[in-house]
Amino acid sequence: MAAGAVLLVFGVFMVGLMNLFGYTGTTLLRPVKESSSVWQNLKALFSEYGGVKGKPYYWEDGNAPTVSGGVVHFDERLIKSLTYLSRAKEAKCGWNGTHEKIGLLVSAEATSDLSYPPQDLPVPSPLYRGLGLRIAGADRIKCTLQCPDRPPVKFNAPGDEISFHYQNAIKPEEPVPGNCRVICAVDYYPANPLDALPEETTKPASVDELEGLNPGEFDYKEIEEKSRQAAVYKTAQTVYELLSADKPGCDSPEANLGNKRIIPTTIIIPQWIQKELGDTWAKLLEAGRGQFPFNFQDSSPTAGLSYDPYLNLQGVQINY
C-alpha cells in the first residue's frame, strides 16, 4: 500500500513537472492584468484590420482574448512573441522587413480543435486556455500597373492579403486596362511606381534557407497560384522568425536564456503548406532541434514543430 501511494504521488508529481515545462505541448498559464503596461503595449500594436508596418495586428474574427476580474486570459509569452514579430529584424532572424498585416485568432471550443491519434483522448484547446493563438495570414502582395503611355503606378487590387487558408487564394478580379500589364510581388511594389515611397519598392531580404520559396515578380493573371506560393513562403518565414527569437540579435542583442526565452513550446502549421515546403521542411525541423527547450523537437510527442490537416482552413498555431 505504502509503495503504491509513493508511486501514485511520484506519478502525479511527474505529470505536473511535464506540464510545468511543456513536455505535453503546453505549460501553465501566465495571465496578465488588463491595466498592465504589457497588455496596453500589445494593444498599441493593433490597427484597424492591420495594414500598418509595426502595427500589423487585428483580430481576424473580431474576438479578442477574454477579460475577467481585470485579468486578461492570455499568456504573457504570447504577448512577448507578438511584440517580437511586429518589429523589424535582421535577415538572419528570418527577414529584414517589417510585418504590415497579421490576422490573429484566439476563439476556440473547450475541447481540442486539432486532430489527434484515435487511441488518445482529446485535450482542452490551448487557445481556450489562453495559451495559444492562430496566425491566419501575414502581409500583402503588391502590384504595379505598367502602361506604354505613362509612368508606372500602384495597382491597388482588393483582397491582396496573404492568407494561410488554402481556400483563400487571391483571385485576379480587378480589370487591367488595355495595352497595360500588372506585375506583382510579395511585400513590395515592383518596377518603381511613381506614387510609391522608396521603402515600398525595396524587396526585403530573407535568410538563405527561405529565399527559394519567394514567388518573385509575376503577372497579375497568375496571382491565384502565386498567392498560395506566397502563403508557403510567409508561413516558413514566420516559423523561422519564431525559431530564431532567442538567438542573439533577434529579440534582444543578447541571447534569451532561462525564463526570458520566448520560443513557443509548439508551432503547428497547416498540412497543405508542409507538403509544399519540400526540402525546407527538413531545414526547419533541424532549426527546431537546436532551439526548442529540452530537445522537445525529438523528445516530446506533442511539442516542437509539427503540422496538422485541420489547420488547412485555420492558419499557423503556436502554443506555450
N, C-alpha and C positions, 0 to 999 in steps of 0.2 A: 504493500500500500504506500509506504513512505517513498519507495523508489519510483512508483508510478506518479505520485504527486510531484516529485522533483522533476521527472521527465516532462510532466504537463507544464509546470512553471517555466522550465527551460524552453519548451516549445513556444509558449506564449511570448517569452522574452525575445526569442529569435525572430518570430514573426514581427514583433514590434520594432526590433532593430532593423529588419529588412525594410519595413515601411518607412522608418525614420530616414534611412539613407537612400531609398529609392530602388532597391533591388526588384521590387514588384511593379516598377513602372511609374509610381508616383510616391510622393513623400507627404509629410504633414503640412497642412495649410498654414501659410504665414500671411494673415489678412492685414489690411491697412486701415487706418482711420480716415473717414471721409474728409476731415478737416486737415489732414496731414499734408505737408508740402510735397511728399512723394506722390500722392494721388492728384493733387492740384497741378503739379508739373506734368503729369501724364496727360491730363485733360487739355493742357495747353498745346499738346502735340496733335490735337484733332482739329480738322477744319471741315466745313460742311461738304460732305461727300468726297473728302480728300481733295487732291489736286494742287497742293501747295508743298513745295520742297521743304523738308524739315518739319512740316506739319502734315504728314501724309495720311493720318488715320481717320477712319469713320467706321461706325458700326454698320455692317453690311445689311442687317435686317432691322436696324433701329433699336435693338435691345442691348443696353449696357449692362455691366455686372450689377447684381442686386446689392442694395444697401439696407442694413438692418441695425437699429440702435446706434447709428453713427459709424458703423464698421462696414467697409466695402468687402464683399465676398469675392476677393480677387487677390491672388498671391503676389507679394511684393517682388518676387523674382520675375514674374511675367512683366511687371512694370519696368524692371531694370533691363530686360531683354528688348522690350519695345522701345525704350529710350535709346538703347544702343543701335537698334535697326534704323531709327529715324535719322541718325547723324551721318555726315559724310565721313568716309574712311579711306584708308589706303587700299590700293588694288589687292595687296596681299591678303586682305581680310574678306575678299570676295569680289569687290569692285570699288572704284573710286568715285562713283556717282552718289547722288542723294535721292532716296526714295521720294516719289511725288504723290503716290496714291496707293494705299494699302487698306483693303477691307477686312474687318475683323468680325468673327462670330464667337459668341460665348453661350448662346442658347442651346440647351440640351435637356433631354429627359433624365430622370434619376437613374434609370438602368443604362447599361453600356450601349453606346451608339456606334460601336465598331464591331467588326466580325471577330470571332474567337473560335478556337478549336471546339468541336462538338462535345468533347469529353470535359470541357471546362465550363463552369457556370459563369454567367455574365457578372461583371463587377460594376459598381456605381461609376458613372461617367466622370472623368476628371474635370470636364467643363462644368458639370453640375456642381461639383465640389469646389469650384473656384481655382482649380489647379491647372487648368488648360485653356487653350483657345485655338481657334482655327484662322488661318490666313487664307481668305477666299481668292485673292489675286494681288498683283503688285504692278504698279506703274503703267505706262501707256505706250502704244505705238503712235508715232508722229509722222505725218505725211506732208509732202511739199508738192504744190501744183506747178508744173513746168509747161509754159506755152511759148511758141516761137516768136510771138509779137510783143512780149512783155517780160519783166523780171520775174523770177520765181517767188511765190508767196506761200504762206502756210495754207494747208488744205485741212480744215477742221471738220472731219467726218464725225458724226455722232457715234457714241459707243466704242471709243478707242481703248478702253481699259483692258488690260491683260488679265483674263480670268483663269484660275486653276481648275475650273469645272470643265470637263470635256465638252459638254453640250453648249457652252457659252462662247464658242469661237466667234470672232468678229466677221460680220458679213459685209461685202462691198456694196452698200446700199446707196451711197451718195453718188449722183451722176457726175461724170467727168466731162468738162466742156470739150467740144470737137477740136481736133488738131492739138490737144493738150495731153499731157501724161502726168500721172500722180505716182511719186516714188515715196516709199515709206521705210522706216527703221525703228528699232526699239530704243526708247529714251531720248532721241534727238531728232531734229529736223534735218534731213539730208539736203544737199545741193544749196545750202546757204540762202534760205528765203529772205527776202528783203525786210519782212515785218517780224523777224525773229531776233531775239537777243543773242549775242555771241555765245553765251553759255548754253543756249538752247540748240546750237548747231554743232556742239562738240561731242563726239562719241566717247562715252565713259570707257575706261579700260577695265577689263576683268582679269582675274587670276588666270594663268595659262590653262589650268585644268578645265575652265568653263568657256573659254573663248570660242572653241569649236561648236558650241551649242547655239551661239548667237545667229539668228537667221540672216543677219546682214541687211543690205538695202535691197528692196524688192518692189515690184509693181503692185499698185493698189488692187488690181484684179486678183492677186494671189493672197490677199490678206486673210482669208479664212484658214488656209493651210498654214500660213506663216504665223498667225496668231497662236496656233497650237504649239508650233515650234518655240515661239516666244514664251509660252507658259512653261514649257520644259526648261528653257534657259533661266527664266526668272525663279522657278522653283529651286533649281540647282544652286543658283546664286544666293537665294535666301538661306538654304540649308548650309552652304559654305560659310556665310556670314555668322550663323549661329554656332557652327562648329569651331569657328575661329575667335569667338567672343572673348575667351580668356587668354588668348595669346598676347604677348607684349605688342603695344602699338595699335590694338584694335579697340576694345572698350576703354582701356586706360594705357598710359605709357608703359607701366609695368604689368607683368602677368597677374591675372586674378588668381589668387590662391585661397584654399580653405573655404570659409563661409562667404568669401567675396566672389566665388565663381558663379557665373550666370548661365552657363550652358544648360539647356533643358535636359531633364532626365531622359525624355523620349521625344524623338522627332519622327513623325509618320507622314509620308507623302502619298498622294493618290497612286494606285497601281498602274493606271494608264500612263502616268508620267514616268514611273520607274521603268516600264518596258521601253520607253523611248530614250532613256538616258544612255543606253548602250554601255560602252566601256567606262563612262563617267560614273556609273553606279558603283563599280568596284573601287574607284578612286575616292568616292565619298565615304564608302564603308571603311576604307583604310584610314581616312582622315578621322573618322569617328573613333576608331580603335585607339588613336593617340590622344583624344580629347575627352571622351566621356569618363566620368569618375569610376573608380573601382573596376576598370576594364568592362563596363557594362555592355559594350557592343558585343562581346563574346560570352560574358559570364551570366548575364541576366536574360531570362526568357521573354521579358516584357519591356525592357528598357533599351536605350540606344536608338539607332536609325533603322527604320523599317518602312513598310508600305502596307496599304490596306485597300481592297477594292471598293469598300463603302465610301471612301473619301473621293472617289472619282467625280462625285457631284457635290463635294463639300470643301475641298481645299487641303492645305497642309495643316496638320495638328501638332502642337507642341504641349508637353506636359511637364510638370515638376512634381 
